[in-house]
Amino acid sequence: MLDRYKNIIDNELEKYCKELPKLTIYKPIKYILQLGGKRFRPSLTLLATDLFCGDPLRSIKESIAIELFHNFTLIHDDIMDQAPLRRNHPSVHQKWDVNQAILSGDLLYSLVNKLLASSPCQTIEIHQLFQQTAIEVCEGQSLDIEFEKKEDISLNEYVKMIQLKTSVLVACSLKIGAIIGGARLKDANLLYDFGLNLGTAFQIHDDILDIYPEKEGFGKQIGGDIIEKKKTILLIELLKNSSQEDHKSIQNILEDSRLENNFKVAKIKSYYKKYRVLDIAEKTKKIYFDKAISSIAKINISNEKKLLLKEFAMTLMSREF
């Protein structure tokens, strides 16, 4: 069923790209949308609608809008992170330039709102939810940038940041789909909680895969978070738990621009092993995954549909890249 939702999204995106104007500004948009991706956010919207009314296509415009918004954030995130790759291809600002990437990202956000406004299912509630989510995603990205220069970050601060930057969009995707499917407010909110906690677990999983990929060639630079000095759960726990001597050495490695990136990654990874921070990250991931699963039991849907949600969550968390 997950593949079915993804196929629906891919087909709709293909049609959407063909209908875009042929002006240069649209080329980066078509490029990033055609690079593929998991499409799990829009798939969640279709899934949530399907759970409550049996017709996932009722939320097709909203699901496409969510995928467009996600790709808008990727374009701008890659600029801020100076990331050379996106899905194993040159990032938009690398293929074109920074100015074109910024402008195309801005246009993509406008296209999101245009698409939402054209939906027959659009309501004030959905509009407010989506706009609040967009605000929170920007707040989360801002915190992520601030954390690069802030040394002492608590686990709670980190969780708050990733929930704003990543989890709220997962939660929003589910709640919008549930609303369109006719769910009661209580059930829509439970799905939101499910998405918030699943998204948190997923981001921790993503942090882990950045340095411990199950497979090579997964579309990102291995250790990219270390090179960018991002305060992931791994680095936060390392800085918190390391000895004074090691702490100073770690900071020197991260700040020394003369060191090659591969050397930096290898050295920091050796400290991760020394202080067993991977174990901490895995335990924290499990806490939020278990919270997500516990929300499912309270939703007023059949046991068969509850199992479907659980299988979706388990499939997402078992991804290897």
Phi, psi and omega in degrees: 000324178298318178297324180297315179297316181298319179297321177299313180298313181300317180295318179293321179293323177298316178294320181298316180296322180294331182274351179289149177301160184269011178296153184303323184298337181274345184298315177297328178294312178299321182300307185290326179291330182271001176283352179093214184126171184286331181059028186285334177294306177294330176296325177295323178297312178298318180299314182297319177296317180299322181301326188255339180227351177079004180230089183298334184292348177298332182251025185296319180294319179295321180295319178294319178300320179295320178292322176297316180298317179302317180289328172302315180294326179294318179301311182287323177299317181296325176295310182296323181275352186054040183282127182281336185236150171216116182055043176067019176230162177304136176295163187302316182290339175281320182287323177251252173203173185298315182299315180294323180294317178299313182295318179294322176296317178299317179297320181298321178295321177295322178295326176301309182293325177296318180293317179298319182294335182274355184281136176292344181266358184296131177228166177301320181299314180294318179300313181294320179298315182293316181294322176295322177296317179299319177298314183293324177298318178294320177298319179295319178296321178297317177298320179302317179293317179299321183296335180299331182255357181256128186276311185267103180237129180277163177298322179297320178295319178298314181298317179300318180297312183288332176294320177290314186288324189237309192292324184296330179288323175297314180297317179299318180302317180290315184294320178299315178299321180293317179300314180295328178284354178091020181293152171293155182302320180300315181290322177297321179290325176295321176294324176299314179298318176304312181293323180297315181285323177295319178297325178294313177299321181296319180292322175297318176301319179294320176301318181294316182294337178300325182247340179235062180292141178288331180228150175280161176067048185261016171094357176229159176287126180294129182079017181302325180294325178292314180300322180275359180059034180287138179276079174280172179300327181294312182290321178300313181290328177295312181295328181285325188259348184284155177293164181301319180294313180293323179302315179295319179296318179299315179298320179296319179297315182295325186269342185283105182287348180281340182283142176290148183300318181298324178292316179303312182299315181297319181292314180295323178297324178294326176288325175303316180294317182300319184259009173053040182287338176298321178298320179296315180297317180296320179294319179294319177302317181295323179302313183284328175295317179296323176298318179298314181296324181294333179292330185299320184298334185272350183282138183277071175223169182293159178299327178298318180288326175297320178296322178299316178297317180296318179295323177299313181298317182292322177296317180299316184282350179263004182297148186254358181203000000 
